[in-house]
């Protein structure tokens, strides 16, 4: 029963909340679709948090999407041990890169006074969910190896059963507890998504990775301004 609630009911509840709140927020508060960047408040620490986090998580997410859409291709690739090890090591490397960036982002929000003042409780909830997600993902990769293969054989069919509105939790029920935590936390993150600044991801076109560097021109003594932080 617990498996059915978590993996057969929760995904639909989350998606309804995601769609309804996202659409309603865009209709009522379109200008709130912003990342509310604090880069202009402090940029050096911001760079070492934001850049590795964004590049790392994009690669990790892309790997999940490929395994979902093309499970047979993943199994074909993993048929050769060397390719399997290469895929696993690459995934862990980018997951660690994501973790490094996320930790730097959180430390910056704590240690920098100006950044701390513009950080909301919702931001901390997102950071906590992201931290659990990344740590559990790394834990799964380390303690329950070859995840790309069992993702293709278990999670991909389960996700497709959700898409076809016929959830089959038998694919997920035998998986280790850490994997289940990773899955449930991902849906909690999706459900909380439309209430946060993460909605800026949905703004198209999103040119974050190839946009020009933000230039800030100071019209007063920078040393005096920085001394108060």
Backbone bond lengths (Angstrom), bond angles and torsions (degrees), N, CA, C in turn:
res aa  C-N    CA-C-N  psi(-1)  N-CA   C-N-CA  omega(-1)  CA-C   N-CA-C  phi
1 X - - - 1.462 - - 1.530 110.72 -
2 X 1.340 116.26 -42.91 1.460 119.18 178.61 1.524 111.25 -60.95
3 X 1.332 116.65 -42.06 1.461 120.35 178.33 1.524 110.75 -62.80
4 X 1.317 116.76 -39.66 1.463 119.50 -178.76 1.530 110.84 -66.67
5 X 1.337 116.72 -39.90 1.467 119.99 179.41 1.523 110.64 -66.51
6 X 1.332 116.21 -44.24 1.460 120.30 -175.70 1.524 113.03 -74.46
7 X 1.332 116.66 -36.47 1.462 119.53 -172.25 1.526 113.91 -115.51
8 X 1.337 116.57 -2.73 1.445 119.95 177.69 1.513 113.95 -117.99
9 X 1.358 116.36 -22.50 1.465 121.35 -178.02 1.524 111.19 -113.64
10 X 1.319 116.96 -49.07 1.464 121.57 -177.07 1.531 113.42 -52.61
11 X 1.333 120.03 -44.03 1.473 118.69 -179.88 1.518 113.60 -56.91
12 X 1.329 117.68 -38.84 1.465 120.15 -179.65 1.526 111.62 -72.18
13 X 1.321 116.62 -39.03 1.469 120.24 176.97 1.527 109.71 -60.89
14 X 1.321 115.45 -44.79 1.464 120.53 -179.27 1.524 111.15 -62.31
15 X 1.323 117.35 -44.47 1.455 119.94 -177.38 1.525 111.98 -67.40
16 X 1.330 116.96 -34.61 1.464 119.82 176.32 1.525 110.12 -64.94
17 X 1.326 116.80 -46.70 1.465 121.14 178.06 1.523 109.95 -60.25
18 X 1.323 116.11 -44.79 1.465 120.97 -178.75 1.533 111.05 -58.68
19 X 1.304 116.80 -50.07 1.467 120.73 -176.48 1.522 112.02 -68.41
20 X 1.341 116.78 -47.01 1.462 120.53 -176.04 1.527 110.94 -64.55
21 X 1.328 116.94 -49.17 1.466 120.35 -176.34 1.522 110.79 -69.76
22 X 1.331 117.45 -39.19 1.463 120.17 179.77 1.522 111.52 -62.13
23 X 1.330 116.67 -46.50 1.466 120.65 179.99 1.533 110.93 -66.23
24 X 1.325 115.93 -43.27 1.461 119.91 -179.01 1.522 111.12 -65.19
25 X 1.320 116.86 -40.00 1.464 119.85 179.35 1.523 110.71 -65.32
26 X 1.330 116.49 -39.62 1.467 119.26 179.53 1.526 111.06 -66.34
27 X 1.329 115.94 -36.29 1.467 119.66 179.92 1.519 111.94 -71.86
28 X 1.328 117.25 -39.31 1.462 121.34 -173.64 1.528 113.22 -94.05
29 X 1.354 117.03 -32.33 1.464 120.67 -175.59 1.524 109.49 -138.47
30 X 1.317 115.51 63.20 1.464 120.01 -176.00 1.524 112.10 -60.91
31 X 1.333 116.89 -33.89 1.457 119.69 -177.69 1.529 112.79 -73.14
32 X 1.325 117.39 -8.10 1.466 119.91 177.36 1.525 111.34 -83.11
33 X 1.333 117.39 -3.25 1.469 121.14 175.67 1.522 108.83 -77.78
34 X 1.312 115.36 73.89 1.453 121.45 -177.36 1.514 108.97 -146.46
35 X 1.327 115.84 150.06 1.464 119.81 176.58 1.523 111.69 -78.91
36 X 1.361 116.77 -9.49 1.471 121.25 -178.89 1.522 110.33 50.64
37 X 1.337 115.43 52.98 1.457 121.67 -173.57 1.528 111.74 -58.14
38 X 1.341 114.80 137.77 1.467 120.82 175.31 1.523 110.70 -107.26
39 X 1.335 116.43 18.87 1.457 120.85 -178.04 1.524 112.05 -59.71
40 X 1.329 116.64 -37.44 1.468 119.32 -178.10 1.522 111.69 -69.50
41 X 1.337 117.96 -17.11 1.471 120.83 178.50 1.525 111.62 -79.53
42 X 1.337 115.29 -32.76 1.468 120.87 179.62 1.515 106.71 -167.38
43 X 1.339 117.64 125.37 1.458 119.26 -169.94 1.518 114.39 -110.26
44 X 1.327 119.17 -31.57 1.461 120.19 -173.49 1.519 111.87 -64.87
45 X 1.333 116.67 -52.43 1.455 120.79 178.53 1.525 110.05 -67.26
46 X 1.332 115.74 -35.05 1.461 120.92 178.52 1.531 111.18 -58.44
47 X 1.333 116.65 -41.08 1.469 120.95 -178.54 1.522 111.15 -60.90
48 X 1.341 117.26 -46.21 1.466 120.87 -175.89 1.525 112.40 -75.41
49 X 1.319 116.91 -5.50 1.456 119.59 173.05 1.507 112.07 -102.26
50 X 1.330 116.24 -52.37 1.456 121.10 -173.17 1.525 113.09 -68.37
51 X 1.323 117.68 -44.57 1.466 120.74 -175.03 1.526 112.61 -65.22
52 X 1.346 119.52 -54.75 1.471 117.64 178.85 1.524 113.22 -63.06
53 X 1.340 117.50 -34.33 1.465 119.60 179.27 1.523 110.96 -63.82
54 X 1.323 117.58 -48.91 1.462 120.50 -176.08 1.527 111.87 -66.45
55 X 1.328 117.67 -45.74 1.459 119.21 -179.69 1.528 110.90 -67.09
56 X 1.324 116.91 -39.71 1.462 119.71 -179.94 1.514 112.35 -64.93
57 X 1.323 116.64 -48.08 1.470 119.21 -174.89 1.528 111.22 -70.92
58 X 1.332 118.45 -30.53 1.457 120.27 177.97 1.528 111.37 -65.06
59 X 1.326 116.59 -41.63 1.466 120.10 178.71 1.525 110.52 -67.22
60 X 1.330 117.32 -42.61 1.462 121.00 179.33 1.528 110.55 -62.37
61 X 1.317 116.61 -46.11 1.469 120.23 178.80 1.520 111.57 -63.01
62 X 1.322 116.77 -39.14 1.456 120.11 178.76 1.531 110.78 -62.31
63 X 1.344 116.13 -38.54 1.458 119.61 176.72 1.519 112.28 -62.80
64 X 1.337 117.07 -40.51 1.464 120.72 177.48 1.535 111.26 -64.49
65 X 1.325 115.92 -41.40 1.465 119.88 -178.87 1.526 110.68 -65.17
66 X 1.333 117.36 -42.24 1.463 121.12 179.28 1.524 110.33 -63.16
67 X 1.342 117.14 -43.00 1.467 120.27 179.10 1.522 111.70 -64.53
68 X 1.327 117.04 -31.52 1.461 121.36 178.33 1.526 111.66 -73.48
69 X 1.331 116.13 -44.22 1.458 120.30 -175.04 1.525 112.99 -81.99
70 X 1.331 117.11 -31.35 1.466 120.60 -174.90 1.524 111.62 -131.43
71 X 1.328 118.40 61.90 1.470 120.18 -177.92 1.524 113.36 -61.66
72 X 1.321 117.38 -35.50 1.467 119.48 179.77 1.523 111.04 -65.91
73 X 1.314 117.25 -36.57 1.461 120.70 178.42 1.529 110.19 -66.63
74 X 1.324 116.91 -37.98 1.458 120.59 178.02 1.531 110.60 -64.59
75 X 1.325 116.51 -44.07 1.464 120.24 179.22 1.526 111.00 -64.77
76 X 1.332 116.82 -36.88 1.466 119.91 176.17 1.521 110.57 -63.70
77 X 1.330 116.65 -44.51 1.464 120.99 179.46 1.526 110.14 -62.41
78 X 1.309 117.93 -41.92 1.460 121.65 -176.50 1.529 113.40 -76.10
79 X 1.331 117.36 -6.60 1.464 119.90 179.25 1.521 111.81 -63.09
80 X 1.327 116.80 -25.87 1.469 121.19 175.71 1.522 108.56 -95.91
81 X 1.340 118.28 121.01 1.477 120.66 -176.10 1.524 113.82 -53.95
82 X 1.328 117.60 -39.98 1.459 119.77 -178.64 1.518 111.19 -63.72
83 X 1.338 116.96 -42.10 1.464 120.09 178.71 1.519 111.09 -66.51
84 X 1.332 116.97 -37.37 1.462 120.79 178.35 1.521 110.76 -62.31
85 X 1.338 116.64 -47.11 1.468 120.53 179.36 1.524 110.36 -62.78
86 X 1.336 116.77 -41.30 1.468 120.34 179.42 1.517 111.05 -60.94
87 X 1.333 117.35 -42.63 1.461 121.23 179.76 1.529 110.94 -65.72
88 X 1.333 116.88 -42.55 1.463 120.41 -179.14 1.525 111.41 -65.76
89 X 1.327 116.98 -44.42 1.466 120.69 -179.28 1.522 110.66 -64.80
90 X 1.319 116.77 -40.19 1.469 120.55 178.20 1.522 111.02 -62.76
91 X 1.327 116.57 -43.91 1.459 120.25 178.98 1.515 112.37 -61.75
92 X 1.335 116.40 -44.69 1.473 119.81 179.39 1.525 110.62 -64.50
93 X 1.327 116.95 -40.72 1.470 120.87 -178.91 1.526 111.12 -60.30
94 X 1.315 117.13 -45.41 1.470 119.81 -179.68 1.530 111.16 -73.23
95 X 1.329 117.87 -28.94 1.468 120.26 174.68 1.527 110.44 -66.67
96 X 1.331 116.84 -40.99 1.470 120.68 176.79 1.525 109.99 -65.82
97 X 1.338 117.10 -39.09 1.462 120.14 176.26 1.526 110.69 -60.16
98 X 1.329 116.21 -41.20 1.465 120.76 176.57 1.520 111.00 -61.52
99 X 1.337 116.39 -43.12 1.467 121.01 -179.83 1.524 111.27 -63.43
100 X 1.318 117.20 -43.04 1.471 121.16 178.57 1.527 110.31 -59.67
101 X 1.321 115.96 -45.87 1.455 119.11 178.93 1.509 112.74 -63.78
102 X 1.340 116.95 -42.60 1.463 120.70 -178.97 1.526 111.32 -64.70
103 X 1.317 117.09 -43.15 1.472 120.47 178.72 1.523 110.34 -62.03
104 X 1.330 117.33 -41.55 1.468 120.32 178.08 1.525 111.63 -64.18
105 X 1.330 116.19 -38.55 1.466 119.76 177.37 1.523 110.37 -61.97
106 X 1.330 116.86 -45.58 1.460 120.72 -178.52 1.526 111.15 -66.75
107 X 1.337 117.37 -41.20 1.463 120.17 178.80 1.529 110.93 -63.78
108 X 1.318 115.85 -38.23 1.460 119.24 178.48 1.520 111.03 -64.16
109 X 1.323 116.75 -40.33 1.465 120.38 -179.73 1.527 111.69 -66.40
110 X 1.330 116.55 -25.22 1.471 120.39 179.65 1.523 111.24 -87.55
111 X 1.327 116.46 -42.61 1.460 120.64 -170.18 1.526 114.28 -86.32
112 X 1.323 117.83 -25.18 1.461 120.37 -178.37 1.524 109.93 -97.35
113 X 1.322 115.83 120.14 1.457 120.26 -173.27 1.520 112.22 -60.69
114 X 1.332 116.89 -45.38 1.458 119.75 -177.96 1.525 111.63 -65.72
115 X 1.316 116.25 -41.23 1.467 119.75 177.66 1.522 110.87 -66.45
116 X 1.322 116.06 -36.79 1.463 120.04 179.75 1.523 111.36 -64.93
117 X 1.316 117.28 -34.90 1.462 120.65 -177.47 1.522 112.46 -69.60
118 X 1.333 117.80 -26.50 1.466 120.02 -179.53 1.530 111.93 -99.04
119 X 1.335 117.05 9.26 1.462 121.46 178.97 1.526 109.05 -93.49
120 X 1.318 116.28 126.66 1.458 121.87 -176.63 1.527 111.09 -97.46
121 X 1.349 117.32 163.67 1.476 119.59 174.55 1.526 112.89 -56.88
122 X 1.341 116.49 -35.34 1.465 119.43 178.15 1.526 111.26 -62.67
123 X 1.338 116.43 -34.78 1.460 119.88 177.43 1.523 110.79 -61.50
124 X 1.332 116.42 -43.02 1.467 119.82 -178.63 1.526 111.41 -67.84
125 X 1.328 116.88 -33.89 1.471 119.12 175.63 1.524 109.75 -64.25
126 X 1.335 116.42 -43.30 1.463 120.50 178.31 1.522 110.89 -62.30
127 X 1.330 116.68 -44.77 1.461 119.93 178.99 1.526 111.27 -60.32
128 X 1.332 116.52 -41.20 1.461 120.36 179.51 1.528 111.12 -63.98
129 X 1.327 116.22 -44.58 1.463 120.22 178.94 1.526 111.13 -64.75
130 X 1.320 116.39 -41.66 1.460 119.76 178.13 1.520 111.32 -64.45
131 X 1.331 116.38 -40.08 1.459 120.11 179.99 1.528 110.76 -63.24
132 X 1.325 116.45 -45.12 1.469 120.16 177.01 1.524 110.22 -61.39
133 X 1.326 116.50 -40.97 1.457 120.89 -178.00 1.531 111.61 -63.95
134 X 1.314 116.27 -46.59 1.462 120.11 -177.39 1.526 110.51 -69.94
135 X 1.338 117.47 -44.59 1.466 120.34 -179.53 1.527 111.43 -64.37
136 X 1.333 117.28 -42.55 1.457 119.81 178.71 1.525 110.67 -66.45
137 X 1.336 117.06 -36.05 1.459 120.12 177.57 1.514 111.78 -64.33
138 X 1.342 116.47 -44.13 1.461 120.15 176.87 1.526 110.34 -64.88
139 X 1.338 116.24 -39.78 1.458 120.10 177.98 1.517 112.22 -61.57
140 X 1.324 116.49 -41.55 1.470 120.48 177.33 1.527 110.27 -62.24
141 X 1.334 116.32 -43.34 1.466 120.05 -178.66 1.523 111.76 -65.01
142 X 1.335 117.29 -34.51 1.459 121.23 -176.62 1.530 111.86 -81.93
143 X 1.337 116.58 -45.24 1.466 120.37 -172.98 1.528 114.11 -96.29
144 X 1.314 117.32 -16.89 1.467 121.16 179.12 1.529 107.74 -132.85
145 X 1.311 115.68 71.79 1.458 122.56 -169.75 1.516 115.13 -64.19
146 X 1.329 112.94 171.97 1.457 123.34 179.76 1.532 110.95 60.08
147 X 1.308 114.67 39.40 1.464 120.50 -177.58 1.514 113.83 -62.10
148 X 1.327 117.66 -29.02 1.459 118.89 179.84 1.522 111.26 -63.18
149 X 1.333 116.66 -31.75 1.475 119.85 -179.98 1.516 111.28 -74.78
150 X 1.350 116.86 -49.33 1.465 116.44 -178.60 1.534 112.01 -76.06
151 X 1.327 117.46 -16.61 1.471 118.89 169.47 1.524 108.94 -64.23
152 X 1.327 115.59 -44.45 1.464 120.08 -178.29 1.519 112.30 -67.98
153 X 1.341 117.12 -31.67 1.469 119.60 -176.27 1.526 113.39 -92.28
154 X 1.335 117.76 -23.24 1.465 120.78 -176.97 1.529 113.74 -116.62
155 X 1.320 116.27 -56.07 1.461 119.30 -173.60 1.522 112.52 -73.05
156 X 1.314 117.37 -38.38 1.454 118.91 179.08 1.534 112.56 -61.91
157 X 1.345 119.40 -48.04 1.477 118.43 175.60 1.523 113.16 -61.13
158 X 1.336 116.67 -36.76 1.471 119.43 178.43 1.524 110.82 -64.97
159 X 1.332 117.12 -44.02 1.464 120.39 179.21 1.526 111.26 -63.95
160 X 1.323 116.90 -39.21 1.460 119.56 177.62 1.526 111.25 -67.21
161 X 1.349 116.72 -31.47 1.465 118.77 176.54 1.523 110.78 -66.87
162 X 1.346 116.67 -31.57 1.464 120.05 175.19 1.524 110.49 -68.27
163 X 1.324 115.64 -40.89 1.464 120.19 -179.67 1.529 110.78 -61.93
164 X 1.317 117.07 -37.77 1.468 121.52 -178.51 1.523 112.43 -86.66
165 X 1.359 116.47 9.10 1.472 122.64 177.90 1.534 113.13 60.61
166 X 1.316 115.34 31.19 1.470 120.43 175.71 1.522 108.71 -135.70
167 X 1.341 116.45 67.94 1.475 120.32 -173.13 1.524 112.68 -58.33
168 X 1.322 114.86 129.36 1.456 121.61 179.22 1.527 108.19 -119.61
169 X 1.330 116.09 96.07 1.462 120.94 -174.77 1.513 112.48 -77.29
170 X 1.328 118.70 -3.85 1.459 120.81 179.28 1.524 111.87 -63.72
171 X 1.330 116.49 -25.62 1.462 119.25 177.54 1.525 112.06 -71.32
172 X 1.338 116.96 -26.67 1.463 121.32 -173.87 1.524 112.09 -101.11
173 X 1.325 117.89 -30.12 1.464 122.46 -173.51 1.524 113.94 -52.17
174 X 1.351 120.71 -41.71 1.468 119.46 -176.79 1.519 114.80 -81.53
175 X 1.317 118.53 -1.77 1.462 120.90 -176.53 1.531 110.93 -72.03
176 X 1.333 117.95 153.62 1.474 122.00 179.94 1.526 112.45 -60.59
177 X 1.330 115.73 158.02 1.462 121.70 -177.33 1.524 112.06 -59.98
178 X 1.332 117.02 -38.39 1.463 119.65 -178.69 1.525 111.20 -64.03
179 X 1.316 116.62 -36.26 1.464 120.30 177.14 1.522 110.06 -65.67
180 X 1.330 116.45 -41.30 1.458 120.19 179.83 1.525 111.05 -65.13
181 X 1.330 116.93 -38.51 1.466 120.35 176.12 1.518 109.88 -61.09
182 X 1.323 116.32 -43.01 1.469 121.44 179.82 1.524 111.01 -61.19
183 X 1.331 116.60 -41.19 1.462 120.83 -178.77 1.526 111.28 -69.85
184 X 1.340 116.23 -49.83 1.463 120.21 -177.85 1.523 110.62 -62.15
185 X 1.329 116.72 -42.26 1.465 119.92 -179.47 1.527 111.22 -64.07
186 X 1.330 116.47 -33.89 1.473 119.05 177.99 1.525 110.98 -63.27
187 X 1.335 117.06 -38.33 1.462 119.41 178.69 1.535 111.10 -72.42
188 X 1.319 117.49 -35.65 1.463 119.57 175.23 1.525 110.23 -62.21
189 X 1.321 116.55 -38.65 1.462 120.89 178.46 1.521 110.64 -65.59
190 X 1.328 116.72 -41.69 1.473 120.46 177.87 1.531 110.23 -64.63
191 X 1.337 116.97 -40.57 1.452 120.11 -179.98 1.516 113.54 -65.75
192 X 1.336 116.54 -33.10 1.463 120.42 -179.69 1.526 111.50 -85.32
193 X 1.303 116.28 -14.85 1.466 123.60 -175.99 1.529 114.17 -49.21
194 X 1.341 120.30 -51.64 1.469 119.79 -174.34 1.518 114.65 -69.51
195 X 1.340 117.92 -8.02 1.467 120.60 179.48 1.535 111.62 -93.57
196 X 1.328 117.48 0.46 1.459 121.21 -171.57 1.518 111.52 -122.03
197 X 1.341 114.82 -178.66 1.459 120.62 177.50 1.522 112.24 -74.37
198 X 1.339 118.02 -6.25 1.455 120.87 178.84 1.525 112.78 -63.99
199 X 1.322 116.95 -15.01 1.474 119.31 -179.76 1.520 112.42 -61.62
200 X 1.337 117.31 -14.85 1.463 118.51 179.50 1.525 111.11 -63.68
201 X 1.348 116.94 -18.74 1.464 120.46 177.57 1.522 110.61 -62.53
202 X 1.332 116.72 -29.40 1.457 121.34 -175.59 1.519 113.39 -80.40
203 X 1.317 117.31 -9.26 1.458 120.55 -179.35 1.524 108.83 -76.39
204 X 1.321 115.74 123.83 1.464 121.58 -177.20 1.532 108.89 -114.05
205 X 1.363 119.40 134.83 1.462 124.94 -0.16 1.528 111.74 -82.06
206 X 1.310 116.75 142.49 1.458 122.03 176.91 1.525 108.15 -98.74
207 X 1.306 116.07 106.38 1.465 120.79 -171.72 1.520 112.46 -103.73
208 X 1.326 117.56 28.44 1.464 119.73 -172.94 1.530 112.14 -58.39
209 X 1.348 116.96 -46.56 1.455 120.44 -171.36 1.521 113.12 -72.45
210 X 1.340 118.42 -21.84 1.461 118.89 -177.59 1.526 113.04 -124.64
211 X 1.329 116.59 11.82 1.459 118.40 179.02 1.530 110.34 -74.42
212 X 1.303 116.71 160.75 1.464 121.38 178.50 1.518 110.00 -70.87
213 X 1.320 115.10 150.79 1.459 120.48 -179.57 1.521 110.48 -62.33
214 X 1.334 115.92 136.65 1.461 120.40 178.87 1.524 109.55 -71.03
215 X 1.306 116.65 129.57 1.459 122.47 -179.58 1.523 109.15 -110.42
216 X 1.327 115.55 125.84 1.463 120.96 179.31 1.525 108.36 -112.40
217 X 1.328 117.49 124.15 1.462 122.38 179.63 1.521 108.72 -105.99
218 X 1.328 115.78 121.83 1.469 121.23 -178.62 1.516 109.95 -90.97
219 X 1.305 115.59 137.16 1.462 121.18 178.95 1.520 111.71 -110.09
220 X 1.347 116.42 14.24 1.446 120.22 176.85 1.518 109.08 -145.64
221 X 1.311 115.91 178.38 1.461 122.13 -174.90 1.526 109.62 -66.37
222 X 1.348 117.22 109.68 1.451 121.08 -177.64 1.530 112.57 -64.42
223 X 1.340 116.41 -33.37 1.466 119.41 -178.10 1.532 110.90 -63.84
224 X 1.337 117.04 -36.07 1.450 120.41 179.75 1.522 110.32 -71.45
225 X 1.339 116.88 -38.72 1.451 120.94 -179.47 1.530 110.55 -66.41
226 X 1.329 116.82 -45.40 1.450 121.33 -178.10 1.526 112.72 -68.63
227 X 1.312 116.45 -25.84 1.469 119.63 -177.92 1.516 112.36 -67.45
228 X 1.352 117.49 -20.52 1.458 119.48 -178.31 1.505 111.86 -87.29
229 X 1.340 118.62 -7.96 1.458 121.98 -179.16 1.541 109.06 -89.69
